[in-house]
Amino acid sequence: MGVFVVEHGKGSGYDPRRDRREQEGWDEHAAFMDGLLADGFVVLGGPLGDGETVLLVVEALDEAEIRSRLAEDPWEPRKILTIERITPWTIWLDGRRGAQRGPGDSPTRTSPLS
């Protein structure tokens, strides 16, 4: 398993007259994302800054798994969000969940996100 950063932008179906939580199908999208969180696929997620970009940190085998899982989002056919970039992320520092890893530690040392 690897850790990846997924950047979403507003898609062609995003209605700029409405807030994010007022977009069509919000409840279904939120339930889907809650499921990905419960499964351990999504580690962190939410809008950055002014909300133009949404960031997800996910644990997955590869980019294909990420695209496949996110394709099931009820917002996908509505094009409310679009994947702009998927980037592998090597975690060296992690203060969540009691991780004990620092930048000088061996990359083979286990932590909650490695």
C-alpha positions in Angstrom: 0.0 0.0 0.0 1.1 3.5 -0.7 0.0 7.0 0.3 -1.2 9.3 -2.4 -2.5 12.9 -2.6 -5.5 13.4 -4.9 -6.3 16.9 -6.0 -9.8 17.6 -7.2 -11.0 20.7 -9.0 -14.5 21.9 -9.7 -15.8 20.1 -12.7 -18.2 21.3 -15.4 -21.2 20.2 -13.4 -20.3 22.3 -10.3 -22.9 25.1 -9.8 -21.0 28.2 -8.8 -24.2 29.7 -7.4 -24.3 27.1 -4.7 -22.0 26.3 -1.8 -20.3 22.9 -2.0 -22.7 21.3 0.5 -25.6 22.6 -1.6 -24.5 20.9 -4.8 -26.9 18.4 -6.4 -26.4 15.0 -4.8 -24.4 16.2 -1.8 -26.0 13.7 0.7 -25.1 10.8 -1.6 -21.6 12.1 -2.2 -21.0 12.6 1.6 -22.3 9.1 2.4 -19.9 7.7 -0.3 -17.0 9.6 1.1 -17.8 8.5 4.7 -17.7 4.9 3.4 -14.3 5.4 1.9 -13.1 6.9 5.2 -14.6 3.9 7.2 -12.8 1.5 4.8 -9.5 3.2 5.5 -9.1 4.2 1.8 -9.4 7.9 2.6 -7.1 9.1 5.4 -7.8 12.9 5.2 -9.9 15.0 3.0 -11.4 18.4 2.5 -11.3 21.7 0.6 -8.1 23.8 0.6 -8.1 27.5 1.2 -10.9 29.1 -0.8 -12.3 25.8 -1.8 -11.3 25.8 -5.4 -9.3 22.6 -4.8 -10.3 19.6 -2.7 -7.5 17.4 -1.3 -7.7 13.8 -0.4 -5.0 11.7 1.2 -5.6 8.0 0.4 -4.0 4.7 0.9 -4.1 2.5 -2.2 -2.1 0.1 -4.3 -1.7 2.4 -7.2 -3.3 5.2 -9.3 -5.6 2.7 -11.1 -7.2 1.7 -7.8 -7.7 5.3 -6.8 -9.4 6.1 -10.1 -11.6 3.0 -9.9 -12.8 3.6 -6.4 -13.4 7.3 -7.0 -15.3 6.6 -10.2 -18.1 5.1 -7.9 -18.7 8.6 -6.4 -22.3 9.7 -7.0 -20.9 13.1 -8.1 -18.8 11.4 -10.8 -21.6 11.3 -13.5 -22.6 14.8 -12.6 -19.0 16.1 -13.1 -19.1 18.1 -9.9 -15.5 17.4 -9.1 -12.7 16.3 -11.5 -9.4 14.7 -10.6 -6.6 17.1 -11.5 -3.6 15.2 -10.1 -2.7 12.1 -8.3 0.7 12.2 -6.6 2.5 9.5 -4.6 3.6 10.8 -1.1 6.4 9.4 1.0 5.5 10.2 4.6 8.4 10.9 6.9 6.7 12.8 9.6 3.3 11.8 11.0 2.0 12.9 14.4 -1.4 11.3 14.0 -2.3 8.0 15.7 0.9 7.7 17.7 3.2 7.4 14.7 6.8 7.4 15.9 8.6 8.2 12.6 10.9 11.1 11.8 12.9 12.3 8.8 16.0 10.4 9.9 14.2 7.0 10.3 14.6 4.2 7.8 11.9 4.3 5.1 11.4 0.6 5.8 10.3 1.3 9.4 6.6 0.8 9.8 4.2 3.6 10.7 0.4 3.9 10.4 0.9 5.3 6.9 3.7 3.2 5.4 
